[in-house]
Amino acid sequence: MSSVPPLRIATADEPPALHARAMENLRFIRETMERAASFTAISGWGVAATGLVAIAAAAIAPGNLGAPGWLLTWLIAMVASAAISGWATVRKARGAHVPILSGPGRKFILAFLPPMLVGALLTAVMARTGQPALLPGTWLLLYGTAVTAGGVYSARIIPAMGGCFLILGAVALFTPPEWSTALMVAGFGGVHLLFGVLIARRHGG
């Protein structure tokens, strides 16, 4: 007669172990989804507003790139644009409960900031050495680089916008300085307005 194996009695620590394993699996799934997700909280209306700021700056700034007020006007416009776009994006992210400092948002910021910091350093050097004619092309190129790099972690339309700035920046570097204002208006004004509206319509503001 075969012997009957004794019944296995569950110990008290098994439920917590199962719970911990389940929480670990959920954490892994959440982190995987965050890595795969895109940062879509960029405000289209904020981007469009920066276009209006650029058009206003072009109307106010002196036509000569070497004029004293030219650089100051554009620097003020850039700071104002960054503040407006940043505020609008934070507002949109909070409304959609999208984290900015973690997941795709963090990756977007880390990819976007280095080209912008390089642009700030080159601006200081070119202004000090008296090379204002190189600034429009440099600004357009490095801003396009920042948008394209950050756009890898965002919607597909963002890298497309960055590509437009890269093209305009390349043109600005190899054309007469008299074209610079028109190219900056086309980029910081027109491209921002066009893509801002497209982003707002496709991705909810």
VEXDREN-2710 file (C-alpha; in Angstrom, 1 decimal):
% VEXDREN-2710
k/r/px/py/pz
1/MET/0.0/0.0/0.0
2/SER/1.5/3.3/-1.1
3/SER/2.0/6.0/1.5
4/VAL/0.2/9.2/1.2
5/PRO/2.5/12.3/1.2
6/PRO/1.8/14.7/4.0
7/LEU/-0.2/17.8/3.1
8/ARG/1.9/21.0/2.7
9/ILE/0.8/23.7/5.1
10/ALA/1.3/27.2/3.8
11/THR/3.4/29.3/6.0
12/ALA/2.5/32.8/7.1
13/ASP/5.2/34.5/5.1
14/GLU/4.1/33.3/1.7
15/PRO/1.4/36.0/1.0
16/PRO/3.9/38.9/1.6
17/ALA/6.4/37.2/-0.7
18/LEU/3.8/36.9/-3.4
19/HIS/2.8/40.5/-2.9
20/ALA/6.4/41.7/-3.1
21/ARG/6.9/39.7/-6.3
22/ALA/3.8/41.2/-7.8
23/MET/4.8/44.7/-6.9
24/GLU/8.2/44.1/-8.4
25/ASN/6.6/42.9/-11.7
26/LEU/4.3/46.0/-11.7
27/ARG/7.3/48.3/-11.2
28/PHE/9.1/46.7/-14.1
29/ILE/6.1/47.0/-16.3
30/ARG/5.6/50.7/-15.4
31/GLU/9.3/51.5/-16.0
32/THR/9.2/49.7/-19.3
33/MET/6.1/51.7/-20.4
34/GLU/7.7/54.9/-19.3
35/ARG/10.8/54.2/-21.4
36/ALA/8.7/53.3/-24.4
37/ALA/6.4/56.3/-24.1
38/SER/6.8/59.7/-25.8
39/PHE/6.8/63.1/-24.1
40/THR/3.7/64.7/-25.7
41/ALA/3.2/67.5/-23.1
42/ILE/4.9/70.1/-25.3
43/SER/2.4/72.9/-25.7
44/GLY/1.6/73.8/-29.3
45/TRP/0.1/77.1/-28.3
46/GLY/3.2/77.9/-26.3
47/VAL/5.4/77.1/-29.3
48/ALA/3.1/79.3/-31.5
49/ALA/3.4/82.1/-28.9
50/THR/7.2/82.1/-29.2
51/GLY/6.8/82.6/-33.0
52/LEU/4.9/85.8/-32.3
53/VAL/7.6/86.9/-29.9
54/ALA/10.2/86.4/-32.6
55/ILE/8.2/88.4/-35.2
56/ALA/7.9/91.2/-32.7
57/ALA/11.6/91.1/-32.0
58/ALA/12.4/91.4/-35.7
59/ALA/10.1/94.4/-36.0
60/ILE/11.8/96.1/-33.0
61/ALA/15.5/95.2/-33.5
62/PRO/17.7/97.4/-35.7
63/GLY/18.2/96.0/-39.2
64/ASN/22.0/96.1/-38.8
65/LEU/23.4/93.0/-37.0
66/GLY/26.2/95.1/-35.5
67/ALA/23.9/97.7/-34.0
68/PRO/24.0/98.0/-30.2
69/GLY/20.4/97.1/-29.7
70/TRP/20.2/94.2/-32.1
71/LEU/21.7/91.5/-29.8
72/LEU/20.0/92.8/-26.7
73/THR/16.6/92.7/-28.4
74/TRP/17.0/89.1/-29.6
75/LEU/18.4/87.9/-26.3
76/ILE/15.4/89.4/-24.4
77/ALA/13.1/87.8/-27.0
78/MET/14.8/84.4/-26.5
79/VAL/14.4/84.6/-22.7
80/ALA/10.8/85.6/-23.0
81/SER/10.1/82.8/-25.5
82/ALA/11.7/80.2/-23.2
83/ALA/9.7/81.4/-20.2
84/ILE/6.4/81.3/-22.2
85/SER/7.0/77.9/-23.8
86/GLY/8.2/76.4/-20.5
87/TRP/5.2/77.7/-18.6
88/ALA/2.8/76.5/-21.2
89/THR/4.4/73.0/-21.3
90/VAL/4.4/72.7/-17.5
91/ARG/0.7/73.7/-17.4
92/LYS/-0.2/71.2/-20.1
93/ALA/1.8/68.4/-18.4
94/ARG/0.1/69.0/-15.1
95/GLY/-3.3/69.0/-16.7
96/ALA/-2.5/65.7/-18.4
97/HIS/-0.8/64.2/-15.3
98/VAL/2.4/63.7/-17.4
99/PRO/5.7/63.8/-15.3
100/ILE/8.3/66.2/-16.6
101/LEU/11.3/65.2/-14.5
102/SER/11.0/61.5/-15.0
103/GLY/10.6/59.1/-17.9
104/PRO/10.4/60.6/-21.4
105/GLY/10.2/64.1/-20.0
106/ARG/13.5/63.8/-18.3
107/LYS/15.1/62.3/-21.4
108/PHE/13.7/65.2/-23.5
109/ILE/15.2/67.8/-21.2
110/LEU/18.6/66.1/-21.0
111/ALA/18.8/65.9/-24.8
112/PHE/17.5/69.4/-25.4
113/LEU/19.7/71.4/-22.9
114/PRO/23.3/70.7/-24.1
115/PRO/22.9/72.3/-27.5
116/MET/21.2/75.3/-25.9
117/LEU/24.1/75.7/-23.4
118/VAL/26.6/75.5/-26.2
119/GLY/24.6/78.2/-28.0
120/ALA/24.8/80.4/-25.0
121/LEU/28.5/80.0/-24.8
122/LEU/29.1/80.6/-28.5
123/THR/26.9/83.7/-28.3
124/ALA/29.0/85.2/-25.5
125/VAL/32.2/84.4/-27.5
126/MET/30.9/85.8/-30.8
127/ALA/29.6/89.0/-29.2
128/ARG/32.9/89.6/-27.4
129/THR/35.0/89.0/-30.6
130/GLY/32.7/91.1/-32.8
131/GLN/31.2/88.4/-35.0
132/PRO/27.5/89.1/-35.0
133/ALA/27.0/88.0/-38.5
134/LEU/27.6/84.4/-37.4
135/LEU/24.9/84.5/-34.7
136/PRO/21.7/84.0/-36.7
137/GLY/23.1/80.8/-38.4
138/THR/24.5/79.5/-35.1
139/TRP/21.3/80.1/-33.2
140/LEU/19.1/78.4/-35.8
141/LEU/21.5/75.4/-36.1
142/LEU/21.9/74.8/-32.4
143/TYR/18.2/75.3/-31.6
144/GLY/17.4/72.9/-34.5
145/THR/19.9/70.4/-33.0
146/ALA/18.3/70.8/-29.5
147/VAL/14.7/70.3/-30.9
148/THR/15.8/67.3/-33.0
149/ALA/17.6/65.6/-30.2
150/GLY/14.9/66.2/-27.7
151/GLY/12.3/65.2/-30.2
152/VAL/13.6/61.7/-30.3
153/TYR/11.7/61.2/-27.0
154/SER/8.6/63.1/-28.2
155/ALA/6.0/63.1/-31.0
156/ARG/7.3/62.7/-34.5
157/ILE/6.4/66.2/-35.4
158/ILE/9.0/67.7/-33.0
159/PRO/12.1/66.3/-34.9
160/ALA/10.5/67.5/-38.1
161/MET/10.3/71.0/-36.7
162/GLY/14.0/70.7/-35.6
163/GLY/14.9/69.7/-39.2
164/CYS/13.4/72.9/-40.5
165/PHE/15.6/75.0/-38.2
166/LEU/18.7/73.0/-39.2
167/ILE/18.1/73.8/-42.9
168/LEU/17.5/77.5/-42.2
169/GLY/20.6/77.6/-40.0
170/ALA/22.7/76.1/-42.8
171/VAL/21.4/78.6/-45.3
172/ALA/22.0/81.5/-42.9
173/LEU/25.7/80.6/-42.5
174/PHE/26.4/80.6/-46.3
175/THR/24.2/83.6/-47.4
176/PRO/24.8/87.4/-47.1
177/PRO/24.2/88.9/-43.6
178/GLU/21.4/91.0/-45.2
179/TRP/19.3/87.7/-45.3
180/SER/19.8/87.0/-41.6
181/THR/16.7/88.8/-40.3
182/ALA/14.4/87.2/-42.9
183/LEU/15.8/83.7/-42.1
184/MET/15.4/84.2/-38.4
185/VAL/11.8/85.4/-38.9
186/ALA/11.1/82.4/-41.1
187/GLY/12.5/80.1/-38.4
188/PHE/11.8/81.5/-35.0
189/GLY/8.7/83.2/-36.3
190/GLY/7.1/81.2/-39.1
191/VAL/8.3/77.6/-38.2
192/HIS/7.2/78.1/-34.6
193/LEU/3.8/79.4/-35.7
194/LEU/3.2/76.6/-38.2
195/PHE/4.3/73.7/-36.0
196/GLY/2.8/75.2/-32.9
197/VAL/-0.7/75.1/-34.5
198/LEU/0.0/71.6/-35.8
199/ILE/1.1/70.3/-32.4
200/ALA/-1.9/71.9/-30.7
201/ARG/-4.3/70.3/-33.1
202/ARG/-2.7/66.9/-33.1
203/HIS/-1.8/66.6/-29.4
204/GLY/-4.3/68.6/-27.6
205/GLY/-2.9/72.1/-27.0
END
